[in-house]
Each structure stands twice: as structure tokens, then as C-alpha cells.
Amino acid sequence: MIPAALAILTVLGFTVAALLAFTWAAQSGQFHDADAGARAVFDPDEPEGTTTDAFPGEHGRVANRSDRS
């Protein structure tokens, strides 16, 4: 009986911890701008939506939106 009770208390503890973490994240604004992290990797030298890198051997081909088909 003790192993079953221990398992139930462990699951209950993880559930409460997850709910507390989610509540904290929602109240502190962690979900307000989900795309900010995705945009953070771009800078003025590589604007969003423009590819400026290439695979090895392609010698830095620059592609932009007009190259997409």
C-alpha cells in the first residue's frame, strides 16, 4: 500500500508544481509575445524573411522572397 500512496503523492506533487509554474508564467507575461524569440535571431544584416546563408559549395548565394516558388 505504501508504494501506491507514494506514487499518488509524487504524481500529485508534480501536477501541483506544473500548475504553479504555468500560473506564474501566465501572470508574469511569458505568453504575451511568443514570436519575440524567433525574431531575436535576426539583425539588420539579415532581415526577417531574407536568406543570406548557403550550403557549403554554393559560395554565399543570397536568396530573397522573389526566389521562392
N, CA, C and O of each residue as an XYZ file, in Angstrom:
276
protein
N       0.815     -1.198      0.000
C       0.000      0.000      0.000
C       0.853      1.254      0.000
O       0.476      2.252     -0.614
N       1.989      1.228      0.672
C       2.836      2.417      0.737
C       3.387      2.798     -0.640
O       3.403      3.990     -0.948
N       3.843      1.862     -1.495
C       4.322      2.268     -2.812
C       3.232      2.947     -3.656
O       3.529      3.887     -4.394
N       1.995      2.494     -3.561
C       0.916      3.115     -4.320
C       0.651      4.524     -3.800
O       0.445      5.446     -4.589
N       0.655      4.696     -2.505
C       0.435      6.018     -1.923
C       1.581      6.961     -2.289
O       1.360      8.140     -2.563
N       2.797      6.436     -2.291
C       3.947      7.247     -2.667
C       3.855      7.676     -4.130
O       4.184      8.815     -4.463
N       3.416      6.784     -4.995
C       3.252      7.118     -6.410
C       2.180      8.183     -6.601
O       2.360      9.116     -7.384
N       1.073      8.047     -5.892
C      -0.011      9.031     -5.998
C       0.458     10.397     -5.501
O       0.174     11.414     -6.134
N       1.175     10.431     -4.370
C       1.683     11.698     -3.842
C       2.720     12.323     -4.791
O       2.773     13.544     -4.938
N       3.522     11.498     -5.419
C       4.514     12.007     -6.368
C       3.839     12.634     -7.576
O       4.214     13.726     -8.002
N       2.846     11.949     -8.129
C       2.109     12.486     -9.275
C       1.376     13.759     -8.880
O       1.364     14.729     -9.638
N       0.777     13.763     -7.721
C       0.076     14.948     -7.238
C       1.047     16.115     -7.049
O       0.723     17.255     -7.383
N       2.213     15.837     -6.525
C       3.227     16.875     -6.330
C       3.690     17.474     -7.650
O       3.819     18.693     -7.763
N       3.944     16.625     -8.659
C       4.350     17.129     -9.972
C       3.233     17.932    -10.627
O       3.498     18.931    -11.294
N       2.000     17.508    -10.446
C       0.858     18.229    -11.017
C       0.724     19.611    -10.399
O       0.515     20.595    -11.108
N       0.842     19.685     -9.096
C       0.760     20.978     -8.416
C       1.909     21.880     -8.845
O       1.709     23.074     -9.069
N       3.106     21.324     -8.959
C       4.261     22.113     -9.391
C       4.066     22.637    -10.814
O       4.402     23.786    -11.102
N       3.527     21.803    -11.701
C       3.286     22.229    -13.073
C       2.235     23.328    -13.136
O       2.382     24.287    -13.894
N       1.177     23.193    -12.345
C       0.140     24.231    -12.314
C       0.680     25.546    -11.753
O       0.338     26.616    -12.256
N       1.507     25.478    -10.735
C       2.114     26.690    -10.185
C       3.050     27.347    -11.200
O       3.059     28.571    -11.336
N       3.825     26.548    -11.901
C       4.730     27.097    -12.914
C       3.948     27.744    -14.049
O       4.324     28.815    -14.525
N       2.879     27.114    -14.484
C       2.055     27.680    -15.552
C       1.393     28.977    -15.094
O       1.342     29.946    -15.852
N       0.892     29.005    -13.872
C       0.255     30.206    -13.333
C       1.257     31.352    -13.253
O       0.941     32.482    -13.627
N       2.461     31.067    -12.768
C       3.493     32.094    -12.702
C       3.823     32.625    -14.093
O       3.931     33.836    -14.286
N       3.985     31.725    -15.065
C       4.333     32.141    -16.418
C       3.236     32.998    -17.039
O       3.527     33.991    -17.706
N       1.990     32.626    -16.825
C       0.878     33.394    -17.390
C       0.775     34.769    -16.738
O       0.511     35.755    -17.425
N       0.978     34.850    -15.442
C       0.852     36.131    -14.740
C       2.039     37.054    -14.986
O       1.893     38.273    -14.897
N       3.196     36.507    -15.290
C       4.376     37.347    -15.493
C       4.572     37.743    -16.952
O       5.564     38.389    -17.289
N       3.628     37.359    -17.827
C       3.680     37.806    -19.217
C       4.537     36.967    -20.134
O       4.928     37.438    -21.202
N       4.838     35.759    -19.763
C       5.685     34.909    -20.594
C       5.021     34.508    -21.912
O       5.714     34.145    -22.862
N       3.706     34.567    -21.981
C       2.988     34.126    -23.173
C       2.481     35.289    -24.023
O       1.778     35.060    -25.007
N       2.817     36.531    -23.669
C       2.292     37.680    -24.404
C       2.852     37.794    -25.815
O       2.108     38.116    -26.741
N       4.132     37.540    -26.000
C       4.750     37.661    -27.324
C       5.568     36.412    -27.607
O       6.773     36.372    -27.357
N       4.907     35.406    -28.124
C       5.567     34.118    -28.359
C       6.548     34.176    -29.520
O       7.429     33.320    -29.605
N       6.433     35.152    -30.419
C       7.319     35.243    -31.581
C       8.576     36.056    -31.316
O       9.444     36.118    -32.187
N       8.709     36.673    -30.169
C       9.865     37.521    -29.887
C      11.165     36.724    -29.955
O      12.163     37.222    -30.477
N      11.169     35.522    -29.447
C      12.374     34.696    -29.502
C      12.751     34.313    -30.916
O      13.935     34.213    -31.237
N      11.770     34.099    -31.756
C      12.052     33.750    -33.151
C      12.632     34.936    -33.907
O      13.486     34.759    -34.776
N      12.177     36.146    -33.584
C      12.695     37.339    -34.250
C      14.041     37.775    -33.694
O      14.753     38.538    -34.346
N      14.402     37.314    -32.515
C      15.631     37.759    -31.867
C      16.881     37.307    -32.604
O      17.940     37.906    -32.415
N      16.803     36.281    -33.432
C      17.985     35.798    -34.134
C      18.303     36.628    -35.367
O      19.372     36.465    -35.955
N      17.401     37.514    -35.773
C      17.634     38.345    -36.946
C      18.189     39.700    -36.526
O      17.837     40.226    -35.470
N      19.053     40.254    -37.356
C      19.594     41.588    -37.126
C      19.523     42.371    -38.432
O      19.073     41.819    -39.436
N      19.945     43.625    -38.461
C      19.834     44.412    -39.696
C      20.586     43.813    -40.884
O      20.215     44.049    -42.034
N      21.649     43.033    -40.613
C      22.392     42.413    -41.711
C      21.651     41.232    -42.316
O      21.922     40.860    -43.457
N      20.738     40.645    -41.591
C      19.927     39.534    -42.089
C      18.484     39.776    -41.672
O      18.037     39.259    -40.648
N      17.755     40.558    -42.459
C      16.370     40.855    -42.089
C      15.486     39.614    -42.163
O      15.784     38.655    -42.874
N      14.411     39.659    -41.422
C      13.476     38.542    -41.367
C      12.891     38.275    -42.749
O      12.428     39.200    -43.416
N      12.910     37.022    -43.181
C      12.352     36.626    -44.467
C      13.360     36.616    -45.597
O      13.013     36.231    -46.714
N      14.603     37.027    -45.349
C      15.623     37.040    -46.382
C      16.712     36.043    -46.003
O      17.254     36.104    -44.899
N      17.032     35.136    -46.905
C      18.067     34.145    -46.661
C      19.399     34.694    -47.130
O      19.538     35.067    -48.295
N      20.380     34.750    -46.242
C      21.690     35.271    -46.622
C      22.797     34.241    -46.433
O      23.976     34.572    -46.557
N      22.441     33.023    -46.140
C      23.452     31.989    -45.980
C      23.273     30.928    -47.055
O      22.304     30.958    -47.814
N      24.204     29.996    -47.115
C      24.151     28.976    -48.150
C      24.798     27.699    -47.631
O      25.496     27.710    -46.617
N      24.559     26.612    -48.333
C      25.217     25.357    -48.031
C      26.653     25.437    -48.511
O      26.959     26.228    -49.403
N      27.539     24.637    -47.940
C      28.930     24.653    -48.398
C      29.012     24.364    -49.896
O      28.350     23.459    -50.404
N      29.821     25.134    -50.582
C      29.997     24.954    -52.016
C      29.095     25.833    -52.865
O      29.260     25.870    -54.084
N      28.148     26.541    -52.264
C      27.266     27.413    -53.036
C      27.771     28.851    -53.055
O      27.160     29.706    -53.697
N      28.863     29.133    -52.374
C      29.540     30.428    -52.395
C      28.638     31.589    -52.007
O      28.628     32.619    -52.681
N      27.891     31.433    -50.944
C      27.137     32.535    -50.370
C      26.012     33.080    -51.222
O      25.786     34.290    -51.245
N      25.320     32.231    -51.907
C      24.191     32.671    -52.724
C      23.197     33.395    -51.828
O      22.868     32.904    -50.748
N      22.722     34.534    -52.252
C      21.744     35.300    -51.492
C      20.394     35.135    -52.158
O      20.226     35.483    -53.326
N      19.437     34.608    -51.424
C      18.086     34.418    -51.939
C      17.154     35.333    -51.188
O      17.364     35.614    -50.008
N      16.128     35.796    -51.863
C      15.119     36.601    -51.181
C      13.747     36.051    -51.511
O      13.632     34.984    -52.115
N      12.733     36.751    -51.130
C      11.365     36.247    -51.303
C      11.003     36.024    -52.762
O      10.192     35.150    -53.066
N      11.583     36.790    -53.664
C      11.242     36.625    -55.077
C      11.818     35.326    -55.650
O      11.385     34.883    -56.714
N      12.795     34.702    -54.956
C      13.365     33.441    -55.432
C      12.495     32.241    -55.095
O      12.689     31.163    -55.657
N      11.543     32.410    -54.190
C      10.708     31.280    -53.771
C       9.669     30.973    -54.838
O       9.146     31.874    -55.495
N       9.382     29.705    -54.997
C       8.352     29.338    -55.969
C       7.287     28.478    -55.328
O       6.336     28.072    -55.997
